Amino acid sequence: MWAFKRKIIVYIVFFIIIALIAIYYINKFTNKPPTCFDGLQNGKEEGVDCGGDCQYVCLNKVVPINGLWAKSFDVGNGFSNTVAYIENPNYDYEVKASYKIKNIDEEGVVLNDVTRDIVLKPGEKKMIFIPHIKTGNIKIKRTLVSTGAVVQAEKKERFKQKITVASKILKTDGNQTQLQVGLRNLDIKDVKNVEVVATLSTKKGVVFEVGKTFVERIKKKEEVKVNFTWQKIIDDKDVIIEVYPRIEEE
């Protein structure tokens, strides 16, 4: 009887050893460590830790971001507001790059310049607003925007705007003009920190006024009203109104 039990124990131990060896080799070949962060070009990578199955995209596959236009507006008392419109032409990649905005006077002297990093979602266009730039008695003649090389690109879903512009009403009240904008949250959850920039332009596309406001929260499926005010009378017949909402936490 003891001899029989000993055989059973030997068989059990033998099968356990075989099972452990099998598990080891299965794990070795099926759970290979990721290669996208090892500092080497291997596997299906098209470069070092980029392309192929990696989340990051090789930078030679990425189109640079564009500075579409920039302009400054005298708001009185020696101050100006500056805006610039920047786009990511890559519809499948979120990119990180930089931009520079320069204000130049009539003599060609750079009055001020701002350089900042920017992250743009796939296909996103963003309005940059820089308020209250002190210029004193010197007038800004030109505003230029330039963009730096993309330093990081990542595969992401195409940008979808969660906030839509439901209404735009421009009206005068005494010696001022007010723009009332209705914003609707299309998302199934509340959104926070919504930056809203509005521009007024001629039919030829020349922007002549700009404003910015901020909404702390818009509840899901809710519509809210925001207002912009300019201390002048603006004829609404020939004005093109553009509104650019953006959720800052995205």
CORFEN-V628527 format. One record per residue. N is the residue number from 0. RES is the residue in one small letter. SS is DSSP state (H for helix, E for strand, C for the rest). PHI is phi in whole degrees, -180 to 180 (* if undefined). PSI is psi in radians with two decimals (NA if undefined). Layout:
n:N res:RES ss:SS phi:PHI psi:PSI
n:N res:RES ss:SS phi:PHI psi:PSI
This chain:
n:0 res:m ss:C phi:* psi:-0.74
n:1 res:w ss:H phi:-65 psi:-0.65
n:2 res:a ss:H phi:-62 psi:-0.68
n:3 res:f ss:H phi:-65 psi:-0.78
n:4 res:k ss:H phi:-64 psi:-0.64
n:5 res:r ss:H phi:-65 psi:-0.66
n:6 res:k ss:H phi:-63 psi:-0.74
n:7 res:i ss:H phi:-60 psi:-0.77
n:8 res:i ss:H phi:-64 psi:-0.72
n:9 res:v ss:H phi:-62 psi:-0.78
n:10 res:y ss:H phi:-61 psi:-0.73
n:11 res:i ss:H phi:-64 psi:-0.81
n:12 res:v ss:H phi:-62 psi:-0.72
n:13 res:f ss:H phi:-60 psi:-0.83
n:14 res:f ss:H phi:-67 psi:-0.59
n:15 res:i ss:H phi:-65 psi:-0.73
n:16 res:i ss:H phi:-63 psi:-0.80
n:17 res:i ss:H phi:-61 psi:-0.74
n:18 res:a ss:H phi:-63 psi:-0.74
n:19 res:l ss:H phi:-64 psi:-0.72
n:20 res:i ss:H phi:-63 psi:-0.74
n:21 res:a ss:H phi:-63 psi:-0.77
n:22 res:i ss:H phi:-61 psi:-0.71
n:23 res:y ss:H phi:-59 psi:-0.87
n:24 res:y ss:H phi:-71 psi:-0.57
n:25 res:i ss:H phi:-64 psi:-0.80
n:26 res:n ss:H phi:-64 psi:-0.64
n:27 res:k ss:H phi:-63 psi:-0.69
n:28 res:f ss:H phi:-95 psi:-0.35
n:29 res:t ss:H phi:-102 psi:-0.42
n:30 res:n ss:C phi:-115 psi:1.06
n:31 res:k ss:C phi:-70 psi:2.46
n:32 res:p ss:C phi:-63 psi:2.55
n:33 res:p ss:C phi:-62 psi:2.49
n:34 res:t ss:C phi:-102 psi:-0.06
n:35 res:c ss:C phi:-79 psi:0.00
n:36 res:f ss:C phi:-136 psi:0.47
n:37 res:d ss:C phi:-105 psi:0.08
n:38 res:g ss:C phi:74 psi:0.26
n:39 res:l ss:C phi:-130 psi:2.68
n:40 res:q ss:C phi:-92 psi:1.94
n:41 res:n ss:C phi:-151 psi:3.13
n:42 res:g ss:C phi:60 psi:-2.34
n:43 res:k ss:C phi:-95 psi:0.19
n:44 res:e ss:C phi:-63 psi:2.50
n:45 res:e ss:C phi:-94 psi:-0.18
n:46 res:g ss:E phi:-157 psi:-2.94
n:47 res:v ss:C phi:-73 psi:1.94
n:48 res:d ss:C phi:59 psi:0.57
n:49 res:c ss:E phi:-149 psi:2.76
n:50 res:g ss:C phi:76 psi:3.09
n:51 res:g ss:C phi:63 psi:-2.20
n:52 res:d ss:C phi:-87 psi:-0.02
n:53 res:c ss:C phi:-75 psi:2.65
n:54 res:q ss:C phi:-70 psi:-0.62
n:55 res:y ss:E phi:-84 psi:2.53
n:56 res:v ss:C phi:-101 psi:2.45
n:57 res:c ss:C phi:-64 psi:2.34
n:58 res:l ss:H phi:-66 psi:-0.38
n:59 res:n ss:H phi:-73 psi:-0.11
n:60 res:k ss:H phi:-97 psi:-0.04
n:61 res:v ss:C phi:-105 psi:2.39
n:62 res:v ss:C phi:-85 psi:2.37
n:63 res:p ss:C phi:-62 psi:2.67
n:64 res:i ss:C phi:-73 psi:2.80
n:65 res:n ss:E phi:-120 psi:2.40
n:66 res:g ss:E phi:-93 psi:1.85
n:67 res:l ss:E phi:-75 psi:-0.79
n:68 res:w ss:E phi:-165 psi:2.86
n:69 res:a ss:E phi:-150 psi:2.59
n:70 res:k ss:E phi:-159 psi:2.66
n:71 res:s ss:E phi:-119 psi:2.66
n:72 res:f ss:E phi:-132 psi:2.21
n:73 res:d ss:E phi:-73 psi:2.13
n:74 res:v ss:E phi:-110 psi:0.19
n:75 res:g ss:E phi:91 psi:2.84
n:76 res:n ss:C phi:59 psi:0.53
n:77 res:g ss:C phi:79 psi:0.35
n:78 res:f ss:E phi:-125 psi:2.68
n:79 res:s ss:E phi:-137 psi:2.70
n:80 res:n ss:E phi:-108 psi:2.45
n:81 res:t ss:E phi:-121 psi:2.41
n:82 res:v ss:E phi:-129 psi:2.64
n:83 res:a ss:E phi:-146 psi:2.53
n:84 res:y ss:E phi:-114 psi:2.11
n:85 res:i ss:E phi:-126 psi:2.47
n:86 res:e ss:E phi:-130 psi:2.67
n:87 res:n ss:C phi:-105 psi:1.88
n:88 res:p ss:C phi:-78 psi:-0.02
n:89 res:n ss:C phi:-89 psi:1.99
n:90 res:y ss:C phi:-87 psi:-0.05
n:91 res:d ss:C phi:-122 psi:-0.07
n:92 res:y ss:E phi:-126 psi:2.35
n:93 res:e ss:E phi:-85 psi:2.33
n:94 res:v ss:E phi:-125 psi:2.64
n:95 res:k ss:E phi:-117 psi:2.23
n:96 res:a ss:E phi:-148 psi:-2.75
n:97 res:s ss:E phi:-144 psi:2.87
n:98 res:y ss:E phi:-142 psi:2.74
n:99 res:k ss:E phi:-132 psi:2.33
n:100 res:i ss:E phi:-119 psi:2.24
n:101 res:k ss:E phi:-123 psi:2.37
n:102 res:n ss:E phi:-106 psi:2.27
n:103 res:i ss:E phi:-124 psi:2.42
n:104 res:d ss:C phi:-89 psi:-3.04
n:105 res:e ss:C phi:-67 psi:-0.38
n:106 res:e ss:C phi:-91 psi:0.02
n:107 res:g ss:C phi:86 psi:0.17
n:108 res:v ss:C phi:-85 psi:2.33
n:109 res:v ss:E phi:-76 psi:2.02
n:110 res:l ss:E phi:-78 psi:-0.70
n:111 res:n ss:E phi:-163 psi:2.72
n:112 res:d ss:E phi:-143 psi:2.60
n:113 res:v ss:E phi:-128 psi:2.24
n:114 res:t ss:E phi:-121 psi:2.21
n:115 res:r ss:E phi:-143 psi:2.70
n:116 res:d ss:E phi:-80 psi:2.69
n:117 res:i ss:E phi:-146 psi:2.47
n:118 res:v ss:E phi:-117 psi:2.17
n:119 res:l ss:E phi:-120 psi:2.32
n:120 res:k ss:C phi:-72 psi:2.88
n:121 res:p ss:C phi:-54 psi:2.16
n:122 res:g ss:C phi:73 psi:0.14
n:123 res:e ss:C phi:-79 psi:2.52
n:124 res:k ss:E phi:-116 psi:2.36
n:125 res:k ss:E phi:-129 psi:2.37
n:126 res:m ss:E phi:-93 psi:2.07
n:127 res:i ss:E phi:-91 psi:2.26
n:128 res:f ss:E phi:-125 psi:2.10
n:129 res:i ss:E phi:-117 psi:1.88
n:130 res:p ss:E phi:-90 psi:2.79
n:131 res:h ss:E phi:52 psi:0.95
n:132 res:i ss:E phi:-84 psi:2.15
n:133 res:k ss:E phi:-80 psi:2.09
n:134 res:t ss:C phi:-122 psi:-0.16
n:135 res:g ss:C phi:64 psi:-2.31
n:136 res:n ss:C phi:-88 psi:-0.04
n:137 res:i ss:C phi:-88 psi:2.32
n:138 res:k ss:C phi:-93 psi:2.47
n:139 res:i ss:C phi:-80 psi:2.17
n:140 res:k ss:C phi:-91 psi:-0.77
n:141 res:r ss:E phi:-138 psi:2.62
n:142 res:t ss:E phi:-127 psi:2.22
n:143 res:l ss:E phi:-120 psi:2.50
n:144 res:v ss:E phi:-124 psi:2.33
n:145 res:s ss:E phi:-130 psi:2.72
n:146 res:t ss:E phi:-124 psi:2.54
n:147 res:g ss:C phi:-91 psi:3.06
n:148 res:a ss:C phi:-68 psi:2.62
n:149 res:v ss:C phi:-69 psi:2.22
n:150 res:v ss:C phi:-104 psi:-0.22
n:151 res:q ss:E phi:-157 psi:2.39
n:152 res:a ss:E phi:-137 psi:2.38
n:153 res:e ss:E phi:-135 psi:2.46
n:154 res:k ss:E phi:-68 psi:2.18
n:155 res:k ss:C phi:-145 psi:2.83
n:156 res:e ss:C phi:-68 psi:2.63
n:157 res:r ss:C phi:-61 psi:2.46
n:158 res:f ss:C phi:-62 psi:2.27
n:159 res:k ss:C phi:-124 psi:2.18
n:160 res:q ss:C phi:-74 psi:2.14
n:161 res:k ss:C phi:-84 psi:-0.39
n:162 res:i ss:E phi:-109 psi:2.22
n:163 res:t ss:E phi:-115 psi:2.65
n:164 res:v ss:E phi:-89 psi:1.96
n:165 res:a ss:E phi:-87 psi:-0.53
n:166 res:s ss:E phi:-157 psi:2.69
n:167 res:k ss:E phi:-143 psi:2.05
n:168 res:i ss:E phi:-127 psi:2.06
n:169 res:l ss:E phi:-107 psi:2.19
n:170 res:k ss:E phi:-147 psi:2.70
n:171 res:t ss:E phi:-101 psi:2.60
n:172 res:d ss:E phi:-143 psi:1.73
n:173 res:g ss:C phi:69 psi:-2.14
n:174 res:n ss:C phi:-100 psi:0.31
n:175 res:q ss:E phi:-130 psi:2.81
n:176 res:t ss:E phi:-120 psi:2.36
n:177 res:q ss:E phi:-122 psi:2.37
n:178 res:l ss:E phi:-111 psi:2.12
n:179 res:q ss:E phi:-106 psi:2.19
n:180 res:v ss:E phi:-119 psi:2.31
n:181 res:g ss:E phi:-96 psi:2.19
n:182 res:l ss:E phi:-115 psi:2.31
n:183 res:r ss:E phi:-118 psi:2.32
n:184 res:n ss:E phi:-87 psi:2.00
n:185 res:l ss:C phi:-86 psi:-0.17
n:186 res:d ss:C phi:-77 psi:2.86
n:187 res:i ss:C phi:-89 psi:0.09
n:188 res:k ss:C phi:-140 psi:2.87
n:189 res:d ss:C phi:-64 psi:2.62
n:190 res:v ss:E phi:-119 psi:2.57
n:191 res:k ss:E phi:-123 psi:2.78
n:192 res:n ss:E phi:57 psi:1.10
n:193 res:v ss:E phi:-97 psi:2.01
n:194 res:e ss:E phi:-90 psi:2.32
n:195 res:v ss:E phi:-128 psi:2.12
n:196 res:v ss:E phi:-115 psi:2.35
n:197 res:a ss:E phi:-123 psi:2.45
n:198 res:t ss:E phi:-126 psi:2.57
n:199 res:l ss:E phi:-115 psi:2.29
n:200 res:s ss:E phi:-139 psi:2.85
n:201 res:t ss:C phi:-78 psi:3.03
n:202 res:k ss:C phi:-65 psi:-0.36
n:203 res:k ss:C phi:-86 psi:0.01
n:204 res:g ss:C phi:89 psi:0.22
n:205 res:v ss:C phi:-86 psi:2.02
n:206 res:v ss:E phi:-75 psi:2.25
n:207 res:f ss:E phi:-122 psi:-0.19
n:208 res:e ss:E phi:-145 psi:2.62
n:209 res:v ss:E phi:-146 psi:2.61
n:210 res:g ss:E phi:-149 psi:2.78
n:211 res:k ss:E phi:-140 psi:2.49
n:212 res:t ss:E phi:-144 psi:3.11
n:213 res:f ss:E phi:-143 psi:2.35
n:214 res:v ss:E phi:-118 psi:2.16
n:215 res:e ss:E phi:-69 psi:-0.70
n:216 res:r ss:E phi:-155 psi:2.45
n:217 res:i ss:E phi:-127 psi:2.10
n:218 res:k ss:C phi:-69 psi:2.80
n:219 res:k ss:C phi:-58 psi:2.35
n:220 res:k ss:C phi:61 psi:0.23
n:221 res:e ss:C phi:-93 psi:2.67
n:222 res:e ss:E phi:-116 psi:2.32
n:223 res:v ss:E phi:-125 psi:2.78
n:224 res:k ss:E phi:-108 psi:2.38
n:225 res:v ss:E phi:-127 psi:2.66
n:226 res:n ss:E phi:-125 psi:2.52
n:227 res:f ss:E phi:-124 psi:2.46
n:228 res:t ss:E phi:-132 psi:2.34
n:229 res:w ss:E phi:-122 psi:2.37
n:230 res:q ss:C phi:-84 psi:1.04
n:231 res:k ss:C phi:-165 psi:2.85
n:232 res:i ss:C phi:-91 psi:2.21
n:233 res:i ss:C phi:-122 psi:2.16
n:234 res:d ss:C phi:-72 psi:2.11
n:235 res:d ss:H phi:-81 psi:-0.05
n:236 res:k ss:H phi:-71 psi:-0.63
n:237 res:d ss:H phi:-114 psi:0.46
n:238 res:v ss:C phi:-106 psi:2.33
n:239 res:i ss:E phi:-101 psi:2.16
n:240 res:i ss:E phi:-105 psi:2.19
n:241 res:e ss:E phi:-123 psi:2.38
n:242 res:v ss:E phi:-126 psi:2.35
n:243 res:y ss:E phi:-125 psi:1.60
n:244 res:p ss:E phi:-85 psi:2.55
n:245 res:r ss:E phi:-150 psi:2.33
n:246 res:i ss:E phi:-86 psi:1.98
n:247 res:e ss:C phi:-67 psi:-0.44
n:248 res:e ss:C phi:-80 psi:-0.16
n:249 res:e ss:C phi:-74 psi:NA
